[in-house]
Amino acid sequence: MTNKKNRYVPPIYFHPGETLAEKLEEMGLSPEDFADYTGKSLETINAVINGKASITPDLATQFEIVTKIPARFWMSCQRSYDEFISKKKYKKEIEEVIA
């Protein structure tokens, strides 16, 4: 059983596109090269890198093949980011209603 008292919850999560951009830089790949390797459009890759699009299971699998970072990592990052954004949005709305 997890002890919530000792569980670290970061105050902010970053879109996984930031991690992707860092990995591409580390690998010496441009977004254009990565788009070619994954078979995705440059528009799609740039949208992910810029935090404008989510990483889907299909994208995560293609990212794994090129980056060697497991698809579950990409999906976990996306899920954590989505949850953070959702909590931030609804917490504000609910606090306004109950205030």
N, C-alpha and C positions, 0 to 999 in steps of 0.2 A: 504494500500500500504506500502511495506517495504521501510524504509529509509536506503539505502545502506551505507550511511555515518556513521550510528550508529550501523551497523550490525557487530558483532564479527565473524571473520573468523580465526580459529586457524591456525598457521603456519605449522602444521603437523597433520596428522591423523594416528592413530595406527590401525593395522589390528585387526578386532574383535576377533581374536583368543587370543589376549592378555587379553581381557576382559573375555573371556571364561575361560582361565587358572586361572585368579583371582577368578572367581565365583566358580570354582571347588574346589580351595583351601579353600575358605570360607565355602563351603558346606562339606568339608572333603571327597571329592570324588577324586579318582584317574582317570586318563584318561581311564584306563581299565574298572572301574566301570561305567563311563559315557558311554563308548562304549556299554557295556552290556545293560544299561537302555534305550539307544536310538535305539538299534538294528543296529548300524553302526559298521564298523570295527575299530579296534584300529588304523589302518593305516590312515583311514579317519579322525578320531578325532585328531590324532597327526599332520596330515597335516594342519588342521584348526588351531590348537593351535600354530603351528610353522609358520603360515602365508604363507604356501605353497598351500593352497586351500581356495577357497571362500565358504562362507556360502550361500547355495541355499535356496529357499523357503521351500523345504522339510526338510532340516536340521534345519532351523530356527523354524519350527513347532515342530520338535522333541526336540530341545533345550528348547523351551517354556514349553513343558510338564514336563521336568525334572527340569529346573532351576526356573520356574515360572516367567521368564522374557519374556515379549511378543515377538512373532515372528517379529513384526514390528520393535522392537528395534534392533534385530540382523540384519534384512534386511537394516535398516537405517544406521547402523554402516558400513555394507559391502558396501553399495552404496556410502557413504561419503568417505570411504577409496579408493574405485575404482576411484571415481571422482578425488580425490587428486592425485593419481598416474598418471592418464591420463593427467591431467593438467600439472603436473610436466614434463611428457614425451614430450608432444606436445609443451609446451611453449619453451622448450629448442630447439626443432627442428625448430620451426617457427622463433625464434630469430636468429638462425644460418642462415636461408635463407634470412631474411630481413636485416641482418647486413651488 
